Amino acid sequence: MILGDVKILTVHGELMKDMMEGKRVHAHIIKSGMQPDIYLGNTLLNMYANTGSVVDTHRVFDKLPQKDVVSWNTMIVGYAKHGYGEEAFRLFHQMQQEGFKPDTVTCTSILKACTGPRALEWGKHVHSHIMKAGYNVDVRIGNALIDMYAKCGSLEAACQVFDVMPERDVISWTAMIVGLAQHGCGEEALKVFEQMRVEGVEPNAVTFVGVLSACSHAGLVEEAYGYFSSMRHQNGISPVGEHYGCMVDLLGRGGHLKEAEDLIKKMPVEADATIWGSLLGACRTHGNVELAECAAENCLQLEPKDAAVYVLLSHIYAAAGMWGSVTKVRNTMKERGIQKEPGRCWIEVENKIHTFVAEDRTHPQTEEIYAELDKLTGQMKEGGYVADTRCVMHDVDEGEREQAICYHSERLAIVYGLISTEPGTTIHIFKNLRVCSDCHTATKIISKIVRREIVARDANRFHHFKDGSCSCGDYW
C-alpha cells in the first residue's frame, strides 16, 4: 500500500497538476496509522515542494522522524525554486549546524537561489564552502557559480570561475555570454561566442538569445542580423519569440522604429507583451508618440492590468508636453484599480539592507544623506550638469521638476553608500525599475567626483559607472 501511495505522490509532485490529490493521499497515510520511513517522508516533501506549498512542506519536514541529506536538499531546492532565497540560505546553515554535510546538489541549488541585494554575500559564502569541502568545481557547480556571480554584479568573479573550469559545456559558455551581455560587454560576449565555436561546442537556442541580447545592449545591428541568419542556416535552430524579441529590442534601441514594427508584423509567431513592451520603451527613448500608442494598445490587449505600460505611456506624453493625455491615463488607471509600482532602491551596508524611495525621509541618517547629496549636486552643476526633467510626471515649473528628480531613490542609496563605507569601496545598488536618463547621467558624474565605482542593477541590466562613464556606453 505504501509503495502505491509513494508512486501517486511522486507523480503528482513531479507534474504539479493536482496538489489536492496529493494531500488526499497524505491524509490517507495519516489515517491508516502508517509510520512514514525516510523514503516516503522525502517523497511527501518532494510533492509539496514541487507544488510550491511552503507551509505544508515545512510542516512535513519538521515532523519527519529522521532526515538525510536528500530531505534537506528537497527543502532547499523547493525554497530556491519558488523564490524564497533567504529561507533556502537559512536552511543551508541549519543543515550544517545539525551535522549534515551539504553536497554538490545542495550547493548548486543554493547558488540558484542567490538573488536580491544580499545574494552576492550568500554566493561567496557557498563558494567558500565548496572550496573548503574540497569539491571539484565540476560543470554543474561551475555553471551555477558563473550564473550567480554575473547576476549579483560581480562579472570579474564570473570570468575567473569560467577561466579555471577544467571542463565546459554549452551551459557554461551560454552563462558567460549572457552574463557579459547583462553587464553591457556586448563585444566581449561575441568574442566568447566565437571562441565557443572554435572549440567545437554547438550553441543552442538559449545561447543565441544571449548573443542577440549582447548585440542589442551594444547596438550591433549588422552583427545581430548575421547571427540571426546563421542561427537557422548554420545551426538549424528556428527562431522563436525570444529571438525575435531581441531583434525588436535591438532595432528599437537603435532608433529603427519602423523596421522594428515591420518585424513584429512579419513574425511567424504572435508577439507577446514583452515584445510590444520593448517597442514601447524604444518609443519613449526616441519620442515617437503615435507608435507608442499603438504599442501600448497591443500590450494592454495582452496584459490589461500591467501598470508599467500605463506609466511608460504617461512618461511619453509628459515628455511631449501632452498633459491632458497624462491626466487621461491616470484617470484610466484609477478607474481600473491599477496602481503604479513605486521606484525603490536597495543597498546593503554591514549586512543590513537599506531601502529608499524618491524623496525618502524615513532613514535615520536622512539629514546627513540630503546634506551630502545637495553638496554633490552643487559640484555637479559647477561641472556643467543640467537636470533632464523630461520624465517628471507633473505639470509644474522647472524648479519643482528639478527638485523632484534630484532626490530619486538611486541617488539617496548611492549617497548613503558613500557616507557609510570606506573611500575607494565599490558601491552596489539595486533598483526595481529602469534607471531614468537623468539619474544615469548624474551617477556617471558622481563616480568621477568621488572616484568610486558604482554598480547599479536596474530592471533591465547592470550599469558599471566609473570615472565619469558607464559600461553601457549610454545605450540602454
PESUL-V109378 format. One record per backbone hydrogen bond with DSSP energy under -0.5 kcal/mol. CO is the residue of the C=O (numbers start at 0). NH is the residue of the N-H. E is the energy in kcal/mol with one decimal. If there is no record, write none. Layout:
BEGIN
CO	NH	E
CO	NH	E
END
This chain:
BEGIN
0	4	-2.2
1	5	-2.7
2	6	-2.2
3	7	-2.1
4	8	-2.7
5	9	-2.6
6	10	-2.4
7	11	-2.5
8	12	-2.7
9	13	-2.6
10	14	-2.4
11	15	-1.5
17	21	-1.6
18	22	-2.8
19	23	-2.0
20	24	-2.1
21	25	-2.3
22	26	-2.7
23	27	-2.0
24	28	-2.1
25	29	-2.0
26	30	-2.7
27	31	-2.0
28	33	-1.5
29	32	-1.2
33	35	-0.8
36	40	-2.8
37	41	-2.2
38	42	-1.8
39	43	-2.4
40	44	-2.2
41	45	-2.5
42	46	-2.3
43	47	-2.3
44	48	-3.0
45	49	-2.5
46	50	-1.2
47	51	-0.5
47	52	-1.8
48	51	-1.0
51	53	-1.5
52	56	-2.4
53	57	-2.5
54	58	-2.1
55	59	-2.4
56	60	-2.4
57	61	-2.8
58	62	-1.3
59	63	-0.7
60	63	-1.0
67	71	-1.8
68	72	-2.9
69	73	-2.7
70	74	-1.9
71	75	-2.7
72	76	-3.3
73	77	-2.2
74	78	-2.5
75	79	-2.8
76	80	-2.8
77	81	-1.3
78	83	-2.9
79	82	-1.3
82	84	-1.0
83	87	-2.1
84	88	-2.4
85	89	-2.1
86	90	-2.2
87	91	-1.8
88	92	-1.7
89	93	-2.5
90	94	-3.0
91	95	-1.2
92	96	-2.2
93	97	-1.8
94	99	-2.3
95	98	-1.7
99	101	-0.7
102	106	-2.3
103	107	-2.5
104	108	-2.3
105	109	-2.4
106	110	-2.3
107	111	-1.7
108	112	-1.0
109	112	-0.5
109	113	-0.5
110	113	-0.9
112	114	-1.6
115	118	-1.6
117	121	-1.9
118	122	-3.2
119	123	-2.5
120	124	-1.8
121	125	-2.4
122	126	-2.6
123	127	-2.4
124	128	-2.1
125	129	-2.5
126	130	-2.1
127	131	-2.6
128	132	-2.7
129	133	-0.5
129	134	-1.7
130	133	-0.8
135	137	-2.4
137	141	-3.0
138	142	-2.7
139	143	-2.0
140	144	-2.5
141	145	-2.5
142	146	-2.4
143	147	-2.5
144	148	-2.9
145	149	-2.4
146	150	-2.3
147	151	-1.7
148	153	-2.1
149	152	-1.0
152	154	-1.1
153	157	-1.7
154	158	-2.5
155	159	-2.0
156	160	-2.3
157	161	-2.4
158	162	-2.6
159	163	-1.5
160	164	-0.8
161	164	-0.7
168	172	-1.9
169	173	-2.3
170	174	-2.8
171	175	-1.9
172	176	-2.3
173	177	-2.9
174	178	-2.3
175	179	-2.3
176	180	-2.2
177	181	-2.5
178	182	-1.2
179	184	-2.7
180	183	-1.8
181	461	-2.9
183	185	-1.1
184	188	-2.1
185	189	-1.9
186	190	-1.7
187	191	-2.1
188	192	-2.0
189	193	-2.3
190	194	-2.2
191	195	-2.3
192	196	-2.0
193	197	-2.1
194	198	-2.1
195	200	-2.1
196	199	-1.6
199	201	-0.6
203	207	-1.6
204	208	-1.3
205	209	-2.0
206	210	-2.3
207	211	-2.7
208	212	-2.1
209	213	-2.3
210	214	-2.1
211	215	-2.2
212	216	-2.7
213	217	-1.2
214	218	-0.9
214	219	-2.5
215	218	-0.7
218	220	-1.3
219	223	-1.8
220	224	-2.1
221	225	-1.9
222	226	-2.3
223	227	-2.8
224	228	-1.9
225	229	-2.4
226	230	-2.1
227	231	-0.7
228	231	-0.6
228	232	-2.3
229	233	-2.5
229	234	-1.5
230	236	-2.6
231	235	-0.9
235	237	-0.6
239	242	-0.6
239	243	-2.1
240	244	-2.6
241	245	-1.9
242	246	-1.8
243	247	-2.6
244	248	-2.5
245	249	-2.5
246	250	-2.6
247	251	-2.7
248	252	-2.6
249	253	-1.8
250	255	-2.6
251	254	-1.6
254	256	-1.5
255	259	-2.2
256	260	-2.5
257	261	-2.6
258	262	-2.1
259	263	-1.9
260	264	-1.9
261	265	-1.7
262	266	-1.1
271	275	-2.0
272	276	-2.3
273	277	-1.9
274	278	-1.8
275	279	-2.2
276	280	-2.5
277	281	-2.0
278	282	-2.0
279	283	-1.5
280	284	-1.9
281	285	-2.3
282	286	-0.9
282	287	-1.7
283	286	-0.5
286	288	-1.0
287	291	-1.6
288	292	-2.1
289	293	-1.4
290	294	-2.8
291	295	-2.9
292	296	-2.1
293	297	-1.9
294	298	-2.4
295	299	-2.6
296	300	-1.4
297	301	-1.1
298	301	-0.5
298	302	-2.9
302	305	-1.8
304	306	-1.0
305	308	-0.9
305	309	-1.0
306	310	-2.4
307	311	-2.6
308	312	-2.5
309	313	-2.2
310	314	-2.3
311	315	-2.0
312	316	-2.3
313	317	-2.8
314	318	-2.7
315	319	-1.3
316	321	-2.9
317	320	-1.6
320	322	-1.4
321	324	-0.5
321	325	-1.7
322	326	-2.3
323	327	-1.9
324	328	-2.3
325	329	-2.3
326	330	-2.6
327	331	-2.1
328	332	-2.2
329	333	-2.2
330	334	-2.6
331	335	-1.9
332	337	-2.9
333	336	-1.0
336	338	-0.5
342	357	-0.5
343	431	-1.6
344	355	-2.5
345	429	-2.1
346	348	-0.5
346	353	-2.9
348	351	-0.9
351	348	-2.5
353	346	-1.8
355	344	-2.4
356	359	-1.6
362	365	-1.9
364	368	-2.5
365	369	-2.9
366	370	-2.1
367	371	-2.1
368	372	-2.4
369	373	-2.6
370	374	-1.8
371	375	-2.4
372	376	-2.7
373	377	-2.1
374	378	-1.9
375	379	-2.6
376	380	-2.3
377	381	-1.9
378	382	-1.1
379	384	-2.3
380	383	-1.7
386	388	-0.9
388	391	-1.7
393	395	-1.7
396	400	-2.1
397	401	-2.5
398	402	-2.0
399	403	-2.2
400	404	-1.6
401	405	-1.7
402	406	-0.7
404	407	-1.1
406	358	-3.2
407	410	-0.6
407	411	-1.7
408	412	-2.4
409	413	-2.4
410	414	-2.6
411	415	-2.2
412	416	-2.2
413	417	-2.2
414	418	-2.3
415	419	-1.0
416	420	-0.9
421	424	-2.0
426	428	-0.5
426	454	-3.4
428	456	-2.2
429	345	-2.6
432	458	-0.8
435	439	-2.0
436	440	-2.1
437	441	-2.9
438	442	-2.6
439	443	-1.7
440	444	-1.9
441	445	-2.7
442	446	-2.4
443	447	-1.2
443	467	-0.6
444	448	-2.3
445	449	-2.8
446	450	-0.6
446	451	-1.3
452	426	-2.4
453	455	-0.6
453	464	-3.1
454	428	-2.7
455	457	-0.7
455	462	-2.6
456	430	-3.3
460	457	-2.3
462	455	-2.8
462	464	-0.7
463	465	-0.5
463	470	-1.4
464	453	-2.4
465	468	-1.6
468	465	-2.6
469	472	-2.1
471	474	-1.0
END
